[in-house]
Amino acid sequence: MDKYIRTPAGVMVENLLREAELLSRELQTACPIDAPGLGPAHSRCLESLSIRGPGRLPEIAERLDCSRQRAQQLVETLIAQKAVRRVTNPNHRRSAHIEITDRGRKLLHRLIAQQTQLSEELAVPLSPQEIKTTLQTLRQLHRLMADRRPGQGTPT
């Protein structure tokens, strides 16, 4: 059996990542999207389409930082829920644009309202400095993880 050296800092990062995952699950439960089968990735897709406008699947995948196949799955589910639709791409007949529908906007607005209310309630017992420090740490961990992705130049 391999032996790993565990440092206190490494253990704390493991615990932080575990807590972030658990918090993400709690958020899904606390702020469900009002449509069966839709989750946080679907809401990110709707938010991207709402803010940045229609896009082709490769563009959506890039916006969401996911594979083209995952973006395709998300879009197909959202189409089935009538939250997005395919529209003709004026620049490329074979590659449709995906755009948010009125139903998708309504779903997104309700979700944003739920998340805003929850965020305000959760912020009450925390100091601004605690929030700022936690946010900085999570962003740094995200950058470090992104640097480790294949093709990013960081040795594995």
C-alpha positions in Angstrom: 0.0 0.0 0.0 1.3 3.4 -0.9 2.0 5.8 1.9 1.0 9.5 1.4 2.5 12.3 3.4 -0.5 14.3 4.7 0.3 17.9 5.8 -2.1 19.9 8.0 -2.5 22.4 5.1 -3.4 19.5 2.6 -5.9 18.1 5.1 -7.5 21.5 5.5 -7.8 21.9 1.7 -9.4 18.4 1.4 -11.9 19.5 4.1 -12.5 22.8 2.3 -13.2 21.0 -1.0 -15.5 18.5 0.7 -17.4 21.4 2.4 -17.7 23.2 -0.9 -19.2 20.1 -2.5 -21.6 19.6 0.3 -22.6 23.3 0.2 -23.3 23.0 -3.6 -25.6 20.1 -2.9 -27.4 22.1 -0.1 -27.8 24.9 -2.6 -29.5 22.6 -5.1 -31.9 21.5 -2.4 -32.6 25.0 -1.1 -33.0 26.6 -4.5 -34.5 24.0 -6.9 -35.3 25.0 -10.4 -39.1 24.8 -11.0 -38.7 22.1 -13.6 -38.1 18.4 -13.1 -34.7 17.2 -14.2 -33.0 20.6 -14.2 -30.0 21.4 -11.9 -27.3 24.0 -11.3 -25.6 23.3 -14.7 -28.8 23.9 -16.5 -29.3 27.2 -14.6 -25.7 28.2 -15.6 -26.6 27.5 -19.2 -29.7 29.6 -19.0 -27.8 32.4 -17.3 -25.1 32.3 -20.0 -27.7 32.5 -22.8 -29.6 35.3 -21.0 -26.5 37.4 -20.5 -24.4 36.6 -23.6 -27.2 35.9 -26.1 -27.6 32.9 -28.4 -24.7 30.7 -29.3 -23.6 27.6 -31.1 -23.0 24.4 -29.0 -19.2 24.8 -29.1 -19.5 28.4 -27.8 -21.9 27.3 -25.1 -19.5 24.5 -24.0 -16.7 27.1 -23.8 -18.8 29.5 -21.8 -19.8 26.8 -19.4 -16.2 25.3 -19.3 -17.5 21.9 -20.2 -17.2 19.4 -23.0 -19.3 19.8 -26.2 -21.0 16.5 -25.3 -22.0 17.8 -21.8 -23.2 21.1 -23.4 -25.3 19.0 -25.9 -26.9 17.1 -23.0 -27.7 20.3 -21.1 -29.2 21.9 -24.2 -31.3 18.8 -25.1 -32.8 18.7 -21.6 -33.5 22.5 -21.7 -35.1 22.1 -25.1 -37.4 19.3 -23.7 -38.4 21.7 -20.9 -39.0 24.4 -23.5 -36.5 26.7 -21.7 -34.3 27.1 -24.9 -34.8 26.5 -28.6 -32.8 26.1 -31.7 -32.9 28.9 -34.2 -31.3 29.3 -37.6 -27.7 30.5 -37.6 -27.4 33.1 -40.3 -23.7 32.3 -40.7 -23.9 28.5 -40.9 -27.0 26.6 -41.9 -25.9 23.3 -40.3 -24.9 24.7 -37.0 -28.0 26.2 -35.2 -27.9 28.8 -32.5 -29.4 28.0 -29.2 -31.4 30.8 -27.5 -33.3 31.2 -24.3 -37.1 31.2 -24.4 -39.6 33.2 -22.3 -40.2 30.1 -20.2 -36.4 29.8 -19.7 -36.2 33.5 -18.6 -39.0 33.0 -16.1 -37.3 29.9 -14.7 -34.0 31.8 -14.4 -35.6 34.8 -12.8 -37.3 32.7 -10.1 -34.1 30.8 -9.4 -32.1 34.1 -9.1 -34.7 35.5 -6.7 -34.5 32.3 -4.6 -30.7 32.4 -4.6 -30.6 36.2 -3.7 -32.9 35.7 -0.8 -30.9 32.7 0.5 -27.6 34.6 0.1 -28.9 37.5 2.0 -30.1 35.3 4.8 -26.8 33.4 5.0 -24.8 36.6 5.0 -26.4 37.9 8.2 -24.1 36.0 10.7 -20.9 36.5 8.7 -18.6 39.4 8.7 -17.7 41.0 5.4 -14.0 40.0 6.0 -15.0 36.4 6.5 -16.9 36.4 3.3 -14.1 38.2 1.4 -11.4 35.8 2.7 -13.5 32.7 1.9 -14.2 34.0 -1.6 -10.5 34.7 -2.2 -9.5 31.2 -1.1 -12.1 29.5 -3.2 -11.1 31.6 -6.3 -7.4 30.7 -5.7 -8.2 27.0 -5.4 -10.3 27.2 -8.6 -7.3 28.8 -10.4 -4.9 26.2 -9.1 -7.3 23.4 -10.3 -7.7 25.0 -13.7 -3.9 25.1 -14.0 -3.7 21.4 -13.5 -6.0 20.6 -16.4 -4.4 18.7 -19.3 -2.9 21.0 -21.8 -2.5 23.8 -19.3 1.3 23.3 -19.0 1.4 22.2 -15.3 3.0 18.9 -14.8 0.8 16.2 -13.3 
